[in-house]
Amino acid sequence: MKPSLKKNNSLIFPYFLLFLQPVFMASNLIVARGGVEFVPPISLAFWRWTTTFLILIPFFYKPIINNLRKIKSEIPKLFFLGLMGCGICGAFPFIAGQTTTMANMGIIYTSSPVFIILLSTFILKELIKTKQIFGLFICIAGVLAVICKGNINLLINTQFTTGDIWMLGAALGWALYSVYLIHWKFKFNFFVRFTLISFFGALSLFPFYILEEIFIDHTNFDLNFTFWVLFGAISPGVIAFSLYAKVQKYLGASLTGFTLYLYTIYAAIYGIIFFGEELQNFHYLGASLVLIGVYFAKKT
């Protein structure tokens, strides 16, 4: 009986992580909606990733030093990944959170696998299948349904929320990050790479942070700033990315992609609980189309 119980536990734990990881990943949208009330969006993104780097570096500075020669040759790639994964995907959702809802952000962000397939086709010259093309059109229809709130006239007259467009940009940024993260092979482990990407992500945000401070809004370094920066660095940062690596190790890349579907659900739940948001009919329509589209697009 004991070996059987041990085997069952070993099977249950990875799937428990599969459902747990999006709890932390989707908390990024809590920061996007709540944190921007107290901290300017680019400042929030910059300090979030700077703090993430400062949390990680004490644990991984030795392997970084030991691999310094290898790392020097990979700096352009690491900077690009930092720009996409932490710069664009870090700042754009925070800018979006000023004018759109968590449900909208979650649904639109779920469309990123579609961009991954398109980019893989055009950049990596991968073949695209008929089912994937079908899925792409369904997914795009779902995103448009959310952006125009189910009213085609808003789309025709370009009367949509700018936050939704920022979120679409974040989804595209994540797709670029994902495609090149898989395509480029690095000679050091996940956590060393993540530490370096967080550093270069903060570096890519720094000039925009300075411009925001001078011309748009000034950061108040108070308790609210401390809370939101630490929360953003730890929950959707260190914890979410660490769990993602664990899930991928246990279940593989394909099944780990299921976390993105849960991301949409958790985002909507967070919006209802913390910000009193209400789900509209176009949310159900858009989410259904996006998830069906992603299913067909990713189906092999």
Residue pairs with C-beta under 8 A, 6 or more apart in sequence:
13 250
14 247
14 250
14 251
15 251
17 243
17 246
17 247
17 250
18 247
18 251
18 255
18 256
18 258
18 259
19 262
20 243
21 240
21 243
21 244
21 246
21 247
21 259
22 259
22 260
22 262
22 263
22 265
22 266
23 266
24 235
24 236
24 239
24 240
24 243
25 236
25 240
25 244
25 259
25 263
26 106
26 236
26 262
26 263
26 266
26 267
26 270
27 231
27 235
27 236
27 240
27 270
28 93
28 232
28 235
28 236
28 240
29 93
29 97
29 102
29 105
29 106
29 267
29 270
29 271
30 102
30 231
30 270
30 274
31 44
31 48
31 94
31 97
31 228
31 231
31 232
31 236
32 93
32 94
32 96
32 97
32 102
32 105
33 97
33 101
33 102
33 271
33 274
33 275
34 228
34 274
34 275
35 44
35 94
35 97
35 228
35 231
35 232
36 44
36 94
36 95
36 97
36 98
38 220
38 222
38 224
38 225
38 228
39 47
39 219
39 220
39 224
39 225
39 228
39 229
40 212
40 213
40 216
40 217
40 218
40 219
41 91
41 94
41 95
41 97
41 98
41 212
42 91
42 94
42 95
42 205
42 208
42 209
42 212
43 209
43 212
43 213
43 217
43 219
44 94
44 228
44 229
44 232
45 86
45 87
45 90
45 91
45 94
45 205
45 209
46 91
46 202
46 205
46 206
46 208
46 209
47 219
47 225
47 229
48 90
48 229
48 232
48 233
48 237
49 86
49 90
49 198
49 201
49 202
49 205
49 233
49 237
50 202
51 229
51 230
51 232
51 233
51 237
52 198
52 202
52 233
52 237
52 238
53 195
53 198
53 199
53 202
55 233
55 234
55 237
55 238
56 191
56 194
56 195
56 198
56 238
57 64
57 195
57 199
59 191
60 191
60 192
60 195
63 188
63 189
63 192
64 71
64 192
64 195
64 196
67 187
67 188
67 192
70 187
70 188
71 78
71 188
71 196
74 184
74 186
74 187
75 200
77 180
77 184
77 186
78 193
78 196
78 197
78 200
79 200
79 203
79 204
80 180
81 177
81 180
81 181
81 184
81 197
81 200
82 196
82 197
82 198
82 199
82 200
82 201
82 202
82 203
82 204
83 200
83 201
83 204
84 173
84 174
84 176
84 177
84 180
85 173
85 174
85 177
85 181
85 197
85 201
86 197
86 198
86 200
86 201
86 202
86 204
86 205
87 173
87 201
87 204
87 205
88 169
88 170
88 172
88 173
89 170
89 173
89 174
89 177
90 201
90 205
91 205
91 208
92 166
92 167
92 169
92 170
92 173
93 105
93 109
93 166
93 167
93 170
95 163
95 166
96 105
96 163
96 164
96 166
96 167
96 170
97 105
97 163
98 163
99 161
99 162
99 163
100 161
100 163
100 164
100 166
100 167
101 271
101 275
101 277
102 267
102 268
102 270
102 271
102 275
102 277
103 267
103 268
103 271
103 277
103 279
103 283
104 146
104 147
104 161
104 163
104 164
104 167
104 283
105 163
105 167
105 267
106 263
106 264
106 265
106 266
106 267
106 268
106 271
107 142
107 143
107 146
107 264
107 267
107 283
107 286
107 287
107 290
108 143
108 146
108 147
108 164
108 167
108 168
108 171
109 167
109 170
109 171
109 174
109 263
109 264
109 267
110 171
110 260
110 261
110 263
110 264
110 287
110 290
110 291
110 294
111 139
111 140
111 142
111 143
111 168
111 171
111 290
111 293
111 294
112 171
112 172
112 174
112 175
112 178
112 260
113 175
113 257
113 260
113 294
113 297
113 298
114 135
114 136
114 139
114 140
114 175
114 293
114 294
114 297
115 171
115 172
115 174
115 175
115 176
116 175
116 178
116 179
117 128
117 132
117 136
117 297
117 298
118 128
118 136
118 175
119 175
119 176
119 179
120 126
120 179
121 127
121 128
123 179
124 179
124 183
131 296
131 297
131 299
132 296
132 297
132 298
132 299
134 296
135 292
135 293
135 294
135 295
135 296
135 297
135 298
135 299
136 293
136 297
137 293
138 289
138 290
138 292
138 293
138 296
139 289
139 290
139 292
139 293
139 294
139 297
140 293
141 289
141 293
142 285
142 286
142 287
142 288
142 289
142 290
142 291
142 292
142 293
143 168
143 286
143 290
144 155
145 282
145 285
145 286
145 289
146 164
146 282
146 283
146 286
146 287
146 290
147 155
147 160
147 161
147 164
147 165
147 168
148 154
148 155
148 160
149 160
149 280
149 282
150 280
150 281
150 282
150 285
150 286
153 159
154 160
186 193
190 245
191 242
191 245
194 241
198 237
213 219
219 225
244 256
244 259
247 256
247 259
248 256
254 298
257 298
260 294
261 291
261 294
264 287
264 290
264 291
268 277
268 279
268 283
268 287
271 277
272 278
272 279
